[in-house]
Amino acid sequence: MPPLWTPTRDFIGYGARPPNPGWPGDARVAVQIAINYEEGSEYNRVDGDGRTELGLAEAPGGRVPAGQRDMAFESMYEYGSRIGFWRLLRILRERDVPATVFGCAVALERNPQAAEAIVEAGWDVCCHGYRWEESFRLSAEQERERIGLAIESLVRTTGTRPLGWYCRYGASENTRRLLAQEGGFLYDSDAYNDELPYWVEVEGKPHLVVPYTMDANDGKFAAPGGFSTPFDFENYLSATFDRLYVEGERTPTLMSIGLHPRIGGRPARAHALAAFLDHVRRHDKVWLCRRVDVARHWHARHPPVRR
């Protein structure tokens, strides 16, 4: 019986011979922090959505009767833009650690001070959608419209167009095609299947994917069976880094870390992040970078090979 296979999924990737990325400084690990800035763009009755967002916050939602605003849940999100973002910014700047902001366009429109601080810090913005909504719930035309609106919005708030794209949770079946048709993007991060960037073909042209992560991610504090204490978070990040650093002597790779201001910006969790970054800083062969730096490096050092 012939083996089962599918032309639309790749279960092999780089296999036993991943390429040496040749990170700057001969780094064993490229450490990339992504701050998901979503506060103000989530589903909300005030914005005409007919419901309040119920996910990825400090407490489970769904307690308020249907048809009413959930004032508690709204305020848990507001913590991220009012407090958490600024705490994360201070911790990273004090340690000279760059970051990428997965920014929802509407969220940054509603906090111009945060948008200005992102620009001043030299961080890049990877577009996280026009609002924090699931692309796979949109029609292709709706998604195309949102992509255009998001680009226009981020140009206004940050002064530059986004070069990367990352959907909420995952892309739709149309996302990459629409990004390719829009043009101007260096990469997307809508994949969790590798620890190195890789090329795919979209609309007959090469397209770069810089994978993201759900494990080294403070979102697990809001997930069943996820992190319970800041020590869980710190230990997991440190163990991930230590393993990659050892392996990186032969096979350098990329460590992605996901943060959310309303979650990782809480004092105890931010303290754990600071301790982890201090641990990383005690190692020499590390490239602390933005996601756009990774994409540009891959475009320059590992261009697509035509077959």
N, C-alpha and C positions, 0 to 999 in steps of 0.2 A: 504494500500500500504506500503510495507516495506521501511525503510529509505534507502536513497542512501548512499553508502560508497565506499571507495577504499582501497585496501590492501597496496597501495604504498605511501599513504600520511597519516599523523597523525594530525588530527585537535584537539586533546584533550590534549596531552602532560601531564604535571603534574596536570592540572585541578585545582580544588579548594584546593588541598593539596600539594603545592610544598614542597620539602624537605628542611630542614634547612641545608644549606651548611656547617655550622660550620667553617666559615672563621677564619683565625688566629686572635687572639686578640678579638674574639667575635665581629668582625666587622659587621656592618649593611649593608655596601656596599663594594664590591670589585671594585675598579676603575682601569680599564685597558686601557692604551693608545696604539694604534697601528699606527705606522708610515708607510705609504705605500711608499716604496722607489722603484720608477718605472722609474725614469729619466735615459734615455740612453737605455732602453729596449723596448720603444714604437715603433710602426710601423713607418718606415722611408725609403725614397727612397735610402738613402745612404747604408742601410743594405739590399737592394735588395727586399724590400717589394712592390715596385711599387706604393706606396702612402705614404702620411704623416699622422700620427695620428691626428685626428680632435676633440678629446674629452677631457674633464676634464682639461681645462686650462683657462687662464685669459680672453681669447676672443674666440668667435666662429671661427672655422676654415672653410676651404672650399672656401676661396677667391682667392687663387692662381690657375691659369689654370692647368688642369690635365696634368701630365707629368713633372711638375716642382717641385722643392723643395720649401716648405713653410718655408722660413728662419725665419720669425717672430715666427711661431709656435714652431719651433725647439728651438729658444732662450728662449721661455716661459718655456719650459721643463728644459732647462739648468739652469734656475734660481734656480730650486729646489735643484739641486746637488751642485751648486756653492755657494748659499747663504742660501736658506731656511732650508736645513738640519742642517746647523751649528747653525742657530738661534734657532731652536727647541731643538737641543742638549744642548745649553747653558741654555735655560729656564728650561728644565727638570732637568739638573744636579744641577743648582743653588738651586732648591727646593727638591732635593733628591727624584725625582720621576722616577721610572724605566719605561721602555717602551719595547714593542715588535716591531720589524721591520718586516713588511710584505715585504720581500725583493725579487725582481726579480733578478735572478742569474746574468744575463748579466749586469744589471745596477750596481751591486756591483763590478763586474769584472772591469768595466770602471771607478770606483772611489775607488781605493784601500785605499785612505786616509779615506773615509767614512766607509769602511768595518773595518778598524783598529780602528776607533773611536767607532764604535758599540761594538766591542769586549772589548775595554778598559772601556767602560761605564757599562759593565756587562749586556747589553741587549741581548735578544735572537732573533734569526731570524726564523720567520715562512716563509717557502718558498712560494713565490707569483708567482711561475712559472719560467720557464727558461727565457722567455721574457714576456712582458706585452701583452699577447694575450689571446683571448677567447678560453678556452678549448673546448667549445661546437662546435667550428668550426673545430676541429681536429678529425681525425679518432682515433680509440682506439689505434692502433699501433703508430701513431704519438704522441699521448698523453703519452703513455708508454715511448717512447723514450725521450720526454721532461722531464719527471719526473726524469729519470736516469741522464740526462745531468745536470739538476738543482742541484741535490744532489751532484754530483761530483764537480760542480763549487763552491757551497757554502762551501764545505769542504776545497777547495783550498783557498778561500778568507777569511774565518772566522776561520778555524781550526776545526770546528765541523759540523756534519751533522744536517740538520733541523729536528726538532721533530714535527712540525706542517705544515699544508698545507692550503693555501687560494688561490682560483682561482680569475682571473679577473671577477668581477661581479657575476659569479655563476659557479658551477661545471657542467660538462657534465654528461650524464647518466652513463658514465663509470668511472668517477673520483674515487669515493670511492672504487670501486672494484680494480682498478689499484693501489691505495695507499695500500690497504690491501695485494695485491699480492707482492708489492715491500717490504713491511714490514718496521719496524723501526720508524713508526710514532705514537706519542701518541694521536694525535687528528687532526681534520680539523676544519676550521671555515667557511665552505661553507653553512651557513644557517643564516637566519634572523628571526627565528620563536620563539625564547624564550629568557629569561633573565638569564637562568641557563644552565650549561652543561647538556647533556643527552647522553645516550647510544643508539646505533642502532646496528643491526646485519649486518655484511658484510662478505661475503664468509664464513658464518657459525661461525664467530667469533665476539666478541663485539668490537665496535669501538666508540670512544668518539667524540662528536661534541661540540665544544665551540662556541656558536653563536656569530655573529658579528652584526654590525648595519649600517644602511644607514641614520638614522635620526640625531644622535649626531656625525655628520661627516662634515668636512669642504668641502667635495665634493659638498654640497648643494649650495656653492657659485657659482658653475659652472652649476647649474641645474635651469631650468625655475621655477620661483616661490619659489626659495630657499632663503638662507640668502642674504641680501643686504648689511648690515653693520656689523662691528665687534661686535656691541652691540647685534645684533640679535643672533650671535654665542654665545657670553658670556651668555646672558640671557637664551638661550635654554639649554646650558650645565648646568647652575646653577639650572634652574627649574627642569631638569631631575634628577640631583643629589639630590636636596632637597626633591622631591617626593619619591625617592627611599630610602632616609635616614629615612624619617618618616615611610614608610612602613616596612623598615628593622628592626624596633623594634620587629616585629612579623615574617616577612618573608624576611630575608636577601637575597640579590641578587647581580647580576653582572652588572656594567655599563661599556659598551664598548664605546670608543671614537676613531673615525677615523680621521687621519691627513694625509696630502700630502705636502711634502716640498715646492712644487711649488705653493701651495694654502695657507695652514695654515702657511707657513714660511714667508709670506709677513708681514711687520711690524705691521700694525694695527690688523691683525688677530692673530698674535703671541702675541700681547699685550693683546688681549681678552683672549687667552688661559692662559697667566700668571695670569691674574686677577681671572679666574675661579679656577686655581690650588691654589691660595692663599686662596680663599673661602673654598675649600675642606680641606686645611690644618688647618683651624680653627675648624674642627670637629675631635672628638676623635675616634669614632668607624668606621674607614675607613681602608681598606687594599689596599694600592697602590702596584700593582703587575704587573708582566709580564704574558703573556698569557700561557707560559709554566708552570708557578707557579700554575695557575688555573687548568691546565690539570693534573699536578702531584697531586695536592690536591684532585681532584675528583677521580683519580685512587686510592688514599690511603683511603679516607674517604667514598667514595660512589662507591665501585666496582660494576660491573654489576652483576645482579641477574639472574641466569639461571632459565628458566621456563620449 
